[in-house]
Amino acid sequence: MKQHYWFRAKKYGWGWVPVTWQAWLIVAIWSAIFAGIIALLDLRFNGSWQGPVFSILIGFVWASVLIYISYKKGEPPRWQWGGKKGDT
């Protein structure tokens, strides 16, 4: 049985690109939750130096969640320099 990936490997570089509706749904939900978290932090720490610090820390943690999901549901990660010869 062929493996069905939600995320395919990028053509150039390292990483993934969503290719199924499930992957796009994950990215949309992830983005909405992240925007909500940042908005709540802005309300809580308005004008304080703590807001940007917490935003950066939570951004790293939240990005790792999306990377983990992409790793589990995507093609194996590898560095790519483009397509095969003759591939357009």
C-alpha positions, -999 to 999 in steps of 0.1 A, spaced: 0 0 0 13 34 -10 19 60 18 -4 90 14 14 121 26 -4 153 37 27 174 32 52 169 4 89 178 5 97 213 -9 114 213 -43 142 236 -31 156 235 4 143 216 34 108 215 46 72 207 36 44 221 16 7 212 23 -9 192 -6 -41 178 8 -72 194 24 -62 179 57 -28 196 56 -44 230 47 -69 226 75 -41 219 100 -22 250 87 -54 272 89 -62 260 125 -26 264 135 -25 300 122 -58 310 138 -47 296 172 -13 313 169 -29 347 160 -52 343 190 -24 336 213 -4 366 201 -36 388 204 -41 376 240 -5 383 249 -8 418 234 -38 425 256 -22 410 287 13 427 283 3 459 264 33 482 264 55 459 285 88 444 275 74 410 285 49 408 256 75 405 228 96 380 249 67 357 256 55 360 219 89 349 207 91 320 232 56 308 224 63 313 187 92 288 189 71 263 208 41 267 186 63 264 154 77 231 168 41 218 170 36 224 133 70 210 124 62 178 144 28 174 126 45 179 92 72 154 101 47 128 111 23 133 82 48 143 55 74 129 33 107 122 50 127 154 53 157 159 31 176 188 15 167 192 -22 182 213 -50 153 211 -74 137 186 -96 153 158 -116 169 166 -150 142 172 -176 116 179 -148 98 212 -153 
